[in-house]
Amino acid sequence: MFHQGKTRLAVTLGAVFLIVVSLSIFMSGVSGHLNWIARQHKTEKNGDSKGTAEGGVRCPLDGALLSSLPKDRPVAVVIDDLPSARPQAGLNSADIVYETLAEGGITRLLAVYYHGEAPRVGPIRSARFYFIQLARGLNAVLVHSGGSPDALEYMKTNNTAHIDEFRFARGFWRDSLRKAPHNLYSDTKTLHRLVQEIGLNKQVTVPALKIVGVKKNSSEDDGLQSDRIEVFISKSNRLIYIYDSQEKVYRR
């Protein structure tokens, strides 16, 4: 629960967060609300995709220090977020995860893998138009199972790099221990190999995202601090961020 005197800042931060997200969507031509989940691992000072650091180069998506940039093109996987789909697999291994409002007050995730590797990713679900825009913005290959009518029509009539389970079933599998449609999975190794096989692994430039840290106010005014932030998506769905005092970040 909120500490006394901290509720006001939490509400304000939540409102600012939604405003920034909405503006980002408007500027990119994407319909729907977007919530960017911060990658949950420690990173050092961020650099761009071409910038080097002592001992290596920075990943343009999450700022992680790498010996070299991956040769494989990023894959952006649409992942289910319904309660029946949880716990999902592979989210902690993603370079970055987007969360979008789908329909009926529910959200859906887009996990992007560039240097991140996961032996199990899913449950994989259908595409929406805004997922196409997010993947294209990162020069990533969209991975999905079917999609909304407008998304499928757009991918059909535009040059969209994507892998649909309905066309490339060999890159996916079903978990017999879970009920459909919340049981479709793949892994990053299989997906990168499939991207190569079907000729989508073109040399692309992955744009560098500016990594912005959220720091707690260090002033003496405790009324300007909050250990918990809640963003209400709908009556049945809310996003909660808890402050990690050791890592100095808010965790989803």
N, C-alpha and C positions, 0 to 999 in steps of 0.2 A: 504494500500500500504506500501511498505518497507520505513523505515526511511533512510535518506541519510547515506551512509556508511555501511549499514547493509545487503545489497544484497548479498555480497560475502559470509558471514557466513551462510545465509539462504540456498544458493545453496550448500555450503559445507556440512551443516547438512543434507540436503536432500540426497546428494550423499552417505554420510556415513551411513545414515539410510537404504538406499536401499542395500548397500553392506553388512551390518550386517544381514539384513533380508535374502538376498540371501545365505549367508554363513550358516545361521540357517537352511534354507531349504535343502541345500546340505548335511549338516551333518545328517539330519534326513531322508534323502532319499526321500524328497517330491519334486515333480516337480511343478514349478509355483513360482510366487513371493508372498511374505507374508508381510503384514503390520500389526503390532500389535498396536491396539488402546488402549491407557491407560484408565483404569477405571476412570470415572469422579466423584470421591468422595474423600474426605479427608481421608488419612490413617496416622497412627502413624508409628513409627519405625518398620520396618519389622522383622518378626521372622519366623522360619520354622514351618512345620505343627505340629510338636510335642512340639515346644517351647511354654512356657506359659508366660503370661504377667499379670500384676496386674489386677485382676478382670476377667481373662479369658484366651483364647487361640487365636492365630493368624490364620486367614484363609490362607492356603498355596498358594492360587491363587492371592489374592489382598492385603493381609496383614491386613485386617479389624479385629478389636478386637471382638471376639465372646465369649459368655458364655461357649460354648462347640462346638466341631466340629459337623456338620450335620451327621445324621445317614444315610441319603439317598445318593446314589451314584450320582456324577455330571451328568448332561445331557448337551450335546453340540448340539445346534440347528442350522441348516443351514438356513440362512435368506437372502431373496432377497435384492438386492441393486440397482435395476433399478429405474430410476426416477418415473415410474408408480407405484412402490411399496412403495414409501415414502409418509408420514412418517411411519417408521417401529414402531412396538410395542415391548416393553420389553427390549430394548437395555440398557437403563440406569440402569436397575435392575440386569444386568448380572455381575458376578464376573469379567469376562474378555471377550473381544470381539476381534476376529481375523478378519482381512480383507485380502482376497486373490484375486489375478487376476484370473478371470475365462477365458472367451474367448471374442474375439471381442472388447478388450479394456474395458470391464466391470468388476466390482468386485462383490464378494459375501462375506457374513459375516458368522462367526461361533460364536454364543453367548453361553458362558458356564455358567451354573447355578449350584452353589454348595450351598452356603448359600443364594444367591439372589433369590427372589421370584417375579413373575410377573403374573398378572391375564390375560394377553394377550401377546402372543409372535408370531411374524411373520412379513410379510408373509413368510411361510416356503417353501423352494424350494428343488431341487434335490441335491444329494450328488456328490462329486468328490473324486478321490482317495486321494488327499492331506487332505481333511476333515477327512477321516478315520484315517490317520496317526496322525493328530493333536488331535483327540478325544482319540485315544489309548494312546498317550503320557501322557494324563491326567487321564487315567483309567475312562473315561467318556463314557456314552451311547450316540451314535450318533443318532440324530433325523432328519429325512429327508422325502422327498416325491419323490420316485424314485431315479434315478441317471444315470450317464454316464455308458456306457457299461463296461468299465474297472473297475469302482467302484462297480457295481452290481456283476460282476464276482468275484472280490476279496472278497466281503462280503459273497458270496455264498460258496466259496472254503476255506475260512479262518474263524477262530473263532472270529467273529466280533460282539461286543455288539452294536446292533442298533435297532431302531424302524422306520419302513417304513410305511408311511401313506397308501400305497397300501395294506399292510397286516393288519394294526391295525387302521382302519378308525375311530373306536370309540374314539380314543384319539385326534381327530382333528375336526375342523368345518370350513365351508366356510362363508365368510362375503358377503352377497348379495349386499352390497353397493359398492363392488369393483369388478373389472373384473378379471376373471381367466386368467392366473395362479397366479395372485398376490393377492389372497384372502384366502389363507389357514392359519389357526391359531390354536394354542393350548395355554395351560397355564402350569406353572411349577407344580402346584398341580396335575393336570391330568397326566402329564408326569411322575412324580415320582410315582404316584399310578400305572400307566401302567407298569413301570419298575419293580415294586414289583410283579404285577400280572403275568408277563410272566417270572419271575425267573431270572431277570438280576441284581437285587439289591444285588450283592455280596459285601462282605466286601473288600474294596480296599484301597490302600494307595494313596492318592492324592499327587503327588510330589510338593514340595515347589518351586515356581518360585521366582527368585531374583528380588525384586522390585527396579528398578533403577530410581532415580529421575533426571530430566533434569533441571539444574539450570542456570539462566542467569549469564553471567560473571559480577562480582561485581567490576571489576577494573575500573579505571578512563577512560579507552579507550572505548568510546561509539561505536566505529567502530566494536567492537566484540560482539554487542548485536543485537537481532532481536525480534520483537514482532509478526512476522508472518513467517511461514515456509510452502512452497508449494512443494509437491511431484507430479510430472506429471506421471500419469499412461498411459494415451493416450491423443490424441488431444481433446477428448470429456470428459475426466475424470481426475480430479486432486484432491489430498488430501490436505487439508488446516489445519494447526495447528495455533491457536491464543494463545498468552501468557496471562495467568491469573495472574496478579501481586499480588492479594491477596492470592491465593492458591499456587502460585509459581510453576505452572505446565503449560505445553502446552496442550490446549484442542483441540480435533478433531472438 
